[in-house]
Amino acid sequence: MSKINVAVIGCGTIARTAHVPAYTNNSEVEIKWFCDLIPERAREMADKYGRGQVTTDYHDILKDKDVVAVSVCTPNNMHAPISIDCLKAGKHVLCEKPAARTYAEALTMQKAQHETGKILNIGVVNRFNDSVNKIKQMIDAGELGEVYHVDMNFRAHRSIPGLGGAFTTSAIAGGGVLIDWGVHFLDIVMYCCGDPKPRTVSGETFCKLGKDMKGYTFVNMWAGPPNYDGVYDVDDSVTALVRTAGPVISLHGAWAQNIGEGEMFIDFIGDKAGIRLQYGKEFNIYSTKNGMLTDTHVKLSTRNHFQTEIDAFVHCIKTGEKAPSHIDAALITSKIMQGIYDSAKAHSEVKL
């Protein structure tokens, strides 16, 4: 059986550390193209893996009828146009998170998917995380009872990424910590709780600590170094309350805060039991038994969720099945994030 030819568009960190290694580890796939506006990055990938053609123009990939699928690993502003072009060219698409900068852009991607019938999965990789799926199974089985409140925290001391670059420029990224980190946390909650319909949102976003770029003192700066001639107009912290047809969701997020503690967890609070998931790690179950309070730390063997995500994408291509990360599911998180940004702009609650 011939291998599935794929292309990787955008050869930055997420492509180098996740997509390309996972495709390489899948025996049913062959990478045919590496594309990046910086030709050296694409060439580095081709040389490292000893395969693939190199281009700076993704339209070369659209013309290649042998290419069956693509990974879109570009900055957020190019997610929608590239994904739509690829779908219309007959390619299946795995687009990195967030789906797009705005809910309206994400809707255009969904429309193209529905019109073409091609696969469009979004890189909400935690839907393929073994710990997350165990929690979903427990909630679905009623082991927590009614999950009425979920609280999430994704906060760091001072770690704004690439100050003055793509991450901190709204026209490119669409937002800051909410659209970068919050998308994963919100998506985990929606997935585990059965994608409940969002009803209302009240939120506030803050662009505070990075505004004086040269005066910003930091702990670390992943995606750096700083570009002091660049732009900083995104949220470095956010808080919100989301009412859904299921649980109420509260969130507190910050790339940068004047509190010297970092927290990365989600609390699923039910009337029978509760779970605290440490993001990307294991979890604890809190409950009662025989008149006693219990605290159970869960350990399990976990697979690389990026590999599982890529393998699921390949399976969808072969079978036409709909993955948990399909655009139809990912849109819900895009809608909530848009609601938070809209609420923050209006300084009032908004209905979704």
C-alpha positions, 0 to 999 in steps of 0.5 A, spaced: 500 500 500 502 506 498 504 511 503 500 518 504 503 524 502 503 530 506 506 537 507 508 541 513 506 548 512 510 552 517 517 549 520 517 553 527 517 550 533 510 546 533 512 543 527 519 541 529 517 538 536 511 535 534 508 534 527 514 532 523 517 527 528 510 524 529 509 524 521 516 520 521 514 515 526 507 513 522 509 508 517 503 510 513 506 517 511 511 520 507 513 527 508 513 530 501 514 538 502 516 542 507 514 550 507 516 556 510 517 563 509 524 562 511 527 557 507 533 555 511 528 553 516 524 548 511 531 546 508 533 544 515 527 540 516 528 536 509 536 535 511 535 533 518 530 527 515 533 526 509 526 527 505 521 532 502 522 538 497 522 545 500 518 551 498 517 558 501 510 558 497 504 554 499 501 554 493 506 549 490 503 544 495 496 546 492 498 544 485 501 537 487 496 532 486 500 527 490 499 531 496 493 528 500 494 532 507 497 538 510 499 540 517 498 548 518 503 550 523 503 557 521 502 564 525 494 564 527 493 570 522 494 565 516 490 559 519 484 560 515 486 562 509 491 557 508 487 551 511 481 554 506 485 554 500 488 547 502 481 544 503 479 547 496 485 544 493 482 537 495 487 536 501 485 534 508 488 539 513 490 538 520 491 546 523 494 548 529 490 551 535 487 556 535 482 554 529 483 562 527 484 569 530 476 570 531 470 566 531 468 569 524 474 566 521 473 559 524 466 559 521 469 560 514 474 554 515 468 550 517 464 552 511 469 550 507 470 543 510 462 542 509 463 544 502 469 540 500 467 534 505 475 534 506 478 532 513 479 539 518 482 537 524 484 543 529 490 542 534 487 541 540 492 536 542 489 535 549 483 531 546 488 525 545 491 526 552 490 519 556 489 523 563 484 527 560 480 522 557 480 518 563 477 524 566 472 524 561 470 517 562 469 518 569 465 524 568 461 520 562 460 514 567 457 519 573 463 518 578 463 525 579 456 526 580 453 532 577 459 537 575 456 543 576 463 548 576 469 547 573 475 552 575 481 553 571 488 557 572 493 558 567 498 563 570 505 564 570 509 570 574 512 573 568 513 569 561 510 573 556 513 570 549 517 573 544 515 580 546 514 585 540 513 579 536 508 575 533 505 572 539 504 579 542 501 582 536 493 582 535 493 583 528 497 576 527 495 572 533 488 575 535 489 575 542 494 573 548 494 569 553 487 567 552 488 565 545 495 562 546 494 558 553 486 559 554 484 555 548 487 548 551 484 549 558 477 551 555 478 545 550 479 540 555 473 542 559 468 542 554 471 536 551 471 532 558 464 535 559 461 533 553 461 540 549 455 543 553 452 549 549 455 556 552 450 561 554 453 567 557 460 570 558 462 575 562 470 577 562 475 582 562 482 582 559 488 586 561 494 589 557 498 591 563 505 588 564 508 588 557 506 595 555 512 598 557 516 593 553 523 596 555 521 596 562 519 589 562 523 585 567 521 577 566 523 570 568 523 567 561 521 569 554 520 563 550 519 565 543 524 570 544 528 574 544 524 581 545 523 586 539 523 592 542 521 596 535 515 591 535 508 591 537 505 589 544 497 590 544 494 583 546 492 580 553 497 578 558 492 576 563 484 574 563 479 572 567 472 570 566 465 567 568 462 562 562 455 559 563 453 553 559 448 548 559 452 544 563 457 547 568 459 554 570 466 555 568 471 560 571 478 562 569 484 566 571 489 566 566 496 570 565 502 570 561 505 575 566 502 577 573 506 580 579 505 574 583 511 569 584 507 563 583 505 559 577 499 555 577 496 550 571 490 546 573 483 545 572 478 543 578 472 539 576 467 540 581 462 535 582 457 533 587 459 526 588 467 527 587 472 532 584 478 532 580 484 536 580 488 535 573 495 538 573 495 541 566 500 536 562 500 531 568 496 527 573 490 528 577 487 527 584 480 525 585 477 527 592 471 524 595 468 520 601 468 513 603 465 510 609 465 516 613 472 518 611 475 524 606 479 521 600 484 523 596 487 519 591 493 520 586 492 517 580 498 515 576 498 512 569 502 510 563 501 515 558 502 516 550 505 522 547 499 525 545 502 529 539 503 522 536 496 520 538 493 526 534 497 525 528 495 518 528 488 519 529 489 524 523 491 519 518 486 514 521 481 519 519 484 520 512 483 513 511 476 512 513 473 518 513 471 518 521 470 524 525 475 525 530 474 529 537 478 535 534 474 536 528 472 543 526 465 542 529 467 541 536 473 546 536 468 551 534 465 551 541 472 554 544 473 559 539 466 562 540 467 562 548 474 566 547 470 571 542 465 572 547 470 573 552 474 578 548 467 581 546 465 582 553 471 585 555 471 590 550 464 592 552 465 591 559 458 587 560 456 580 560 454 577 553 449 572 550 452 567 546 
